[in-house]
Amino acid sequence: MGEFINQVVKGTPVWVWAILVALIALGVNQMRTRIVSRYTVLIAPVVFLFVGLMAAGRGPIGFTAWALTLIAAAAFTFFVWQPTGGARYDASADRLNLPGSVIPMLLMLAIFLLNYVINVTLAINPALRSEQLWQVGPAITLGALSGVFFGRAATLIRMNRLSQTAIAA
C-alpha cells in the first residue's frame, strides 16, 4: 500500500502541489480577522465554480447533478443557514470585517482532496468515466461544497445591502 501511495504522490504534477500550497496559504489567511472589500468574498465561489465545472464536466448527468446541488446548497446557505459568523459591514468604508474561521480552509481542502482522489482514480481506472454513479456521486459532493461558498458570499453581500438600507433610512 505504501508503494502505491508513493507512486501516486510522485506521479502528481508539481502544479497540483502548488495549488495545494496556495489553498493552504489562502485558508491560513482566512483564519485571521481581516477587513476586505465586499467583492473579495466572491473570489472563492468563482474559483471553486471553475473547479467544480472541470470535475462535473464528465457527462451531462454529472453536470446536472452538480448544478442542481450547487443551487440547492447555495439557496439553503443563503436562506436558512445565513453564516455571517460575526461579520460586520462598515458602510462608511464599504468594507466587511470578517472574523477568522477555519471553515473556509476545510471546505477548500475538501474540494481539493476530492478532486485529487477523483483524478487519481480515473487515471488508474478510466472505465469509471462511463459509470453513472461515478459521474453523479462526486458531482453532488462538489456541488454542495461549492454551493456553500456561493451561499456564504450572497449572505455577506446581502448584509451589505441591509446595512446600506438601514443607514439610508
C-alpha positions as CSV (number, residue, x, y, z in Angstrom):
1,M,0.0,0.0,0.0
2,G,2.8,2.4,0.9
3,E,4.5,1.8,-2.5
4,F,1.2,2.6,-4.3
5,I,0.7,5.9,-2.4
6,N,4.4,6.7,-3.1
7,Q,3.8,6.2,-6.8
8,V,0.7,8.3,-6.8
9,V,2.4,11.2,-5.0
10,K,5.4,11.0,-7.3
11,G,3.2,10.9,-10.4
12,T,1.3,14.0,-9.3
13,P,2.3,17.1,-11.4
14,V,4.2,19.9,-9.5
15,W,1.4,22.4,-10.3
16,V,-1.0,20.3,-8.3
17,W,1.2,20.7,-5.2
18,A,1.5,24.4,-6.0
19,I,-2.3,24.7,-5.9
20,L,-2.4,22.9,-2.6
21,V,0.1,25.3,-1.1
22,A,-1.8,28.3,-2.4
23,L,-5.1,26.9,-0.9
24,I,-3.4,26.3,2.5
25,A,-2.0,29.9,2.4
26,L,-5.4,31.3,1.5
27,G,-7.0,29.2,4.2
28,V,-4.5,30.3,6.8
29,N,-5.1,33.9,5.8
30,Q,-8.9,33.4,6.3
31,M,-8.2,32.1,9.9
32,R,-7.3,35.6,10.9
33,T,-9.7,38.5,11.3
34,R,-9.4,40.7,8.3
35,I,-11.1,43.7,6.6
36,V,-11.9,43.2,3.0
37,S,-13.9,44.8,0.2
38,R,-17.3,43.2,-0.4
39,Y,-16.3,41.7,-3.7
40,T,-13.4,39.8,-2.1
41,V,-16.0,37.4,-0.8
42,L,-16.7,36.3,-4.4
43,I,-13.2,35.1,-5.1
44,A,-13.6,31.6,-3.5
45,P,-17.0,30.9,-5.0
46,V,-15.8,31.8,-8.5
47,V,-12.6,29.8,-8.2
48,F,-14.5,26.8,-7.0
49,L,-17.1,27.2,-9.6
50,F,-14.4,26.5,-12.2
51,V,-13.0,23.6,-10.2
52,G,-16.5,22.1,-10.0
53,L,-17.2,22.7,-13.6
54,M,-14.0,20.8,-14.5
55,A,-15.0,17.9,-12.3
56,A,-18.6,17.9,-13.2
57,G,-17.9,18.1,-16.9
58,R,-17.5,14.3,-17.1
59,G,-21.0,14.0,-18.6
60,P,-24.4,15.6,-18.8
61,I,-25.8,13.6,-15.8
62,G,-22.8,14.6,-13.6
63,F,-23.1,18.2,-14.7
64,T,-26.8,18.4,-14.0
65,A,-26.3,16.8,-10.6
66,W,-23.5,19.2,-9.8
67,A,-25.5,22.3,-10.9
68,L,-28.7,21.3,-9.1
69,T,-26.8,20.5,-5.9
70,L,-24.8,23.7,-6.1
71,I,-28.1,25.8,-6.5
72,A,-29.8,23.9,-3.6
73,A,-26.8,24.2,-1.3
74,A,-26.4,27.9,-2.1
75,A,-30.1,28.6,-1.5
76,F,-30.0,26.6,1.8
77,T,-26.9,28.5,2.9
78,F,-28.4,31.9,1.9
79,F,-32.0,31.5,3.1
80,V,-31.6,29.1,6.1
81,W,-28.1,28.9,7.5
82,Q,-27.0,32.5,6.8
83,P,-23.4,32.1,8.0
84,T,-22.2,35.6,8.8
85,G,-20.3,34.3,11.8
86,G,-19.9,37.7,13.5
87,A,-19.0,39.5,10.3
88,R,-19.7,43.3,10.3
89,Y,-20.3,45.7,7.5
90,D,-18.7,49.1,7.6
91,A,-20.8,51.2,5.3
92,S,-18.6,54.3,5.5
93,A,-15.6,52.4,4.2
94,D,-17.7,49.9,2.1
95,R,-15.7,47.0,3.8
96,L,-16.5,43.8,5.6
97,N,-14.8,43.0,8.9
98,L,-14.6,39.2,8.8
99,P,-13.6,37.2,11.9
100,G,-11.2,34.4,11.4
101,S,-12.5,30.9,10.7
102,V,-11.1,27.5,9.8
103,I,-14.2,26.6,7.9
104,P,-13.2,28.2,4.5
105,M,-9.9,26.3,4.6
106,L,-11.6,23.0,5.5
107,L,-14.1,23.5,2.6
108,M,-11.3,24.4,0.1
109,L,-9.2,21.4,1.2
110,A,-12.2,19.1,1.0
111,I,-12.8,20.2,-2.6
112,F,-9.1,19.9,-3.5
113,L,-8.8,16.4,-1.9
114,L,-12.0,15.2,-3.6
115,N,-10.8,16.4,-7.0
116,Y,-7.4,14.8,-6.4
117,V,-8.9,11.4,-5.5
118,I,-11.3,11.6,-8.5
119,N,-8.5,12.3,-10.9
120,V,-6.1,9.7,-9.5
121,T,-8.9,7.1,-9.6
122,L,-9.8,8.0,-13.2
123,A,-6.2,7.8,-14.2
124,I,-6.0,4.3,-12.7
125,N,-9.3,3.1,-14.0
126,P,-10.5,5.2,-17.0
127,A,-13.5,3.0,-17.5
128,L,-15.2,4.6,-14.5
129,R,-15.8,7.7,-16.6
130,S,-18.8,6.0,-18.1
131,E,-20.3,4.8,-14.8
132,Q,-23.4,7.0,-13.8
133,L,-22.8,6.5,-10.1
134,W,-19.2,7.8,-10.6
135,Q,-20.5,10.8,-12.5
136,V,-23.2,11.7,-10.0
137,G,-21.7,10.9,-6.6
138,P,-18.6,13.2,-6.8
139,A,-20.6,15.9,-8.7
140,I,-23.2,16.1,-5.8
141,T,-20.5,16.4,-3.2
142,L,-18.6,19.1,-5.2
143,G,-21.8,20.9,-5.9
144,A,-22.7,21.0,-2.2
145,L,-19.3,22.3,-1.2
146,S,-19.2,25.0,-3.9
147,G,-22.8,25.9,-3.1
148,V,-21.8,26.7,0.5
149,F,-19.3,29.2,-0.8
150,F,-21.9,30.9,-3.0
151,G,-24.5,31.0,-0.3
152,R,-22.0,32.5,2.2
153,A,-20.9,35.2,-0.3
154,A,-24.5,36.0,-1.1
155,T,-25.3,36.2,2.7
156,L,-22.4,38.6,3.2
157,I,-23.3,40.8,0.2
158,R,-26.9,40.9,1.4
159,M,-25.6,42.0,4.7
160,N,-24.0,45.0,2.9
161,R,-27.3,45.9,1.3
162,L,-29.2,45.6,4.6
163,S,-26.7,47.8,6.2
164,Q,-26.9,50.4,3.4
165,T,-30.7,50.3,3.6
166,A,-30.7,50.8,7.4
167,I,-28.3,53.8,7.1
168,A,-30.2,55.4,4.3
169,A,-33.5,55.2,6.2
